[in-house]
């Protein structure tokens, strides 16, 4: 690789529980925001709007190729 060529960063997305817990949904990785949104929409569609058992999730981006730390 040429020294002036930087590798591109490819983002992946994940679901994060608002209560900080971990489950099958939080372990999944998605290649796009839309893919993560679709999975979340499918999950939420199974619940009634007044259902207390529903877990709240947020979509978070991950960098799969982070820059090396400068030490």
Buried (B, 14 or more C-beta within 10 A) or exposed (E): EEEEEEEEEEEBBBBBBEEEEEEEBBEEEBEEEEBBBEBBEEBBEEEEEEEEEEBEBEBEEEEEEEEEEEE
